[in-house]
Amino acid sequence: MASSRSSPSDLTFRLPPGERVCVGFSGGVDSVVLLDAMVGEGARPVTAVHVHHGLSPNADRWADFCRDFCAARAVPLSVERVTVDRAAPEGLEAAARTQRYAIYAARPEPYVALAHHLDDQAETVFLQLMRGAGLKGVAAMPELRPLPSSHVRLYRPLLSIARAEIVARAKSRGLAWIEDESNDSTRHDRNFLRHEVAPLLDARFPGWRESLARFSRHAASAEAILEELAQDDGPDAEGSLTWDGEHAPLYLHGSLTEARRANALRAYLHRHGLPMPSEARLEEMARQLYDARDDAAVRIDHADAVIVRRRNRAYLETRPFGGDLWRVDWHGEREVNLGGSRGCVCFAEREGEGIDPARTSAGAWHFGPGAPRRTLKKVLQERGFTIPQRQMRPCLFHDGRLVWMPGIGIEAEYRVSGAAQGLFPLWTMA
């Protein structure tokens, strides 16, 4: 799905007519132009969401600007406050992005429109190349993609438009916007690229943004072909996933080349939500699995799983994260770190959604692993959760009763009623 124009002067949007869409609205020039254009088109109901990270002393002022901007256009706006761990091991930018995407995944609209543009795309590809990413990484941002474990799809209609053109449109329409002072700091890699490297590239290679964006599209096509090849080289077994901790097998065809072996194993790990090993580690794992004798006992530890070879098949056995027994008490905090590799749960205040705060004042509340009861197992299987996704999901309990599970929802008895403020839980994976 693509924008029909390469200029924002007459933007149209290739979404189903009448379909609801929510704009991720920061108040910066990019999202201002996007929201203004979508409202002006008048083809569908438009809402907006502003994620208040609280990282800047101007954050409250930005939220007020977004409220005024949306009110002037009769656009319903949700301001979602989140807490970002400044010491997060993945970095402040990544931690903030994870919080935003958790908010997007919980939106009721089927589409969330984001204002990433050509400059963002080129910078992403450049940084991924510097990090040694593979095809999946340099494929960068697609215009349309589903958010995992959510009904929401992200839509980026400005990817073919340069930021300079977006700024020109904002000025021509007399639009106001806010400037994030952190964008001036070259401490972050993206800002360093934007302020220090990009001007040099502009002087020598003026079309570098378009070239990198074109390269990312080629990479995405190549990745799709490799995924199709992996399906031929190592298809899942006929049976569906079960709750007993064992995945359907990967067929180990002995005639494959080393490259196709690694590709099949990489795709298998990715399908089941496991992190990618290094290139050398992946090749060694493939060698052990494909070259072993039929009677050899091969067990390879990887992340929270064990890959086991049995004859000409490899099975993925998974364990619940952090062991079977873990518990984190909840006393009404807005953010709860679950410890280990379990991530954290943030509670956003929402009108008419979430857990009734009145229910949280009594009894014992805690997070822990969900018991694999028959009803819960069936629901999870119907939702299409892989086994790692099922076992790596924290549950919230009240006096031993299951109240909430990510991707499933809140027990009806505990939901806030009417238009009252509720506590909406959002789980961020580690």
HELIX and SHEET records of a PDB file:
HELIX    1   1 PRO A    8  ASP A   10  5                                   3    
HELIX    2   2 VAL A   29  GLU A   41  1                                  13    
HELIX    3   3 ALA A   59  ALA A   72  1                                  14    
HELIX    4   4 LEU A   92  ALA A  105  1                                  14    
HELIX    5   5 LEU A  118  MET A  130  1                                  13    
HELIX    6   6 LEU A  135  VAL A  138  1                                   4    
HELIX    7   7 ARG A  163  SER A  172  1                                  10    
HELIX    8   8 GLU A  181  ASP A  184  5                                   4    
HELIX    9   9 ASP A  189  PHE A  192  1                                   4    
HELIX   10  10 LEU A  193  VAL A  197  3                                   5    
HELIX   11  11 ALA A  198  ARG A  204  1                                   7    
HELIX   12  12 TRP A  208  ASP A  233  1                                  26    
HELIX   13  13 GLU A  258  ARG A  271  1                                  14    
HELIX   14  14 GLU A  279  ASP A  291  1                                  13    
HELIX   15  15 PRO A  357  SER A  361  5                                   5    
HELIX   16  16 ARG A  374  GLU A  382  1                                   9    
HELIX   17  17 ILE A  387  GLN A  391  1                                   5    
HELIX   18  18 ALA A  412  TYR A  414  5                                   3    
SHEET    1   A 6 LEU A  77  ARG A  81  0                                        
SHEET    2   A 6 VAL A  46  HIS A  52  1                                        
SHEET    3   A 6 VAL A  21  GLY A  24  1                                        
SHEET    4   A 6 TYR A 111  ALA A 113  1                                        
SHEET    5   A 6 ARG A 153  TYR A 155  1                                        
SHEET    6   A 6 LEU A 144  PRO A 146 -1                                        
SHEET    1   B 4 LEU A 250  TYR A 251  0                                        
SHEET    2   B 4 ARG A 313  THR A 318 -1                                        
SHEET    3   B 4 ALA A 305  ARG A 310 -1                                        
SHEET    4   B 4 VAL A 298  HIS A 302 -1                                        
SHEET    1   C 5 VAL A 328  ASP A 329  0                                        
SHEET    2   C 5 TRP A 365  PRO A 369 -1                                        
SHEET    3   C 5 PRO A 394  HIS A 398 -1                                        
SHEET    4   C 5 ARG A 401  MET A 405 -1                                        
SHEET    5   C 5 GLY A 409  ILE A 410 -1                                        
SHEET    1   D 3 GLU A 335  ASN A 337  0                                        
SHEET    2   D 3 CYS A 344  GLU A 351 -1                                        
SHEET    3   D 3 GLN A 421  THR A 428 -1                                        
END                                                                             
